[in-house]
Amino acid sequence: MTVESPCVGVCRLGARYCEGCFRTIREIGGWSSLTADEKRAVLALLPARRLQQGGA
């Protein structure tokens, strides 16, 4: 099963995370080499990061 990238085309890096998808630069750069389970683990982190950064 393919795990889609959370990229939304707003590629601006803030202090820690991309302002569009809330991934780190390492997570973005390594996305294609992650396993499906690793991708799902990253995706699970994103809602909390969004809230931490003041996003909805």
C-alpha positions as CSV (number, residue, x, y, z in Angstrom):
1,M,0.0,0.0,0.0
2,T,1.3,3.4,-1.0
3,V,1.4,6.1,1.7
4,E,0.9,9.5,0.1
5,S,3.1,12.5,1.0
6,P,1.4,15.1,3.1
7,C,2.9,17.9,1.0
8,V,0.4,20.6,0.2
9,G,2.7,22.7,-2.0
10,V,3.5,25.3,0.6
11,C,7.2,24.7,0.9
12,R,8.5,27.2,3.4
13,L,10.7,26.0,6.3
14,G,10.1,27.6,9.6
15,A,12.3,27.2,12.6
16,R,11.7,23.5,12.9
17,Y,9.1,22.4,10.4
18,C,7.7,23.1,6.9
19,E,4.9,25.6,7.2
20,G,2.8,23.6,4.8
21,C,3.1,19.9,5.8
22,F,4.8,20.2,9.3
23,R,7.6,17.8,8.4
24,T,11.3,18.4,9.2
25,I,13.7,18.9,6.4
26,R,15.1,15.4,7.1
27,E,11.6,13.8,6.9
28,I,10.9,15.7,3.6
29,G,14.3,14.7,2.1
30,G,14.1,11.1,3.1
31,W,10.4,10.5,2.4
32,S,10.9,8.4,-0.7
33,S,13.2,6.0,1.1
34,L,11.0,5.5,4.2
35,T,9.0,2.3,4.6
36,A,5.2,2.6,4.6
37,D,5.3,2.1,8.4
38,E,7.9,4.8,8.8
39,K,5.8,7.2,6.7
40,R,2.7,6.4,8.8
41,A,4.7,7.2,11.9
42,V,5.7,10.6,10.5
43,L,2.1,11.3,9.5
44,A,1.0,10.5,13.1
45,L,3.2,13.3,14.4
46,L,1.9,16.0,12.1
47,P,-1.4,16.9,13.8
48,A,0.4,17.7,17.1
49,R,3.0,19.7,15.3
50,R,0.3,21.7,13.5
51,L,-1.4,22.5,16.8
52,Q,2.0,23.4,18.4
53,Q,2.6,25.8,15.6
54,G,-0.8,27.4,16.0
55,G,-2.4,25.8,12.9
56,A,-6.0,24.6,12.7
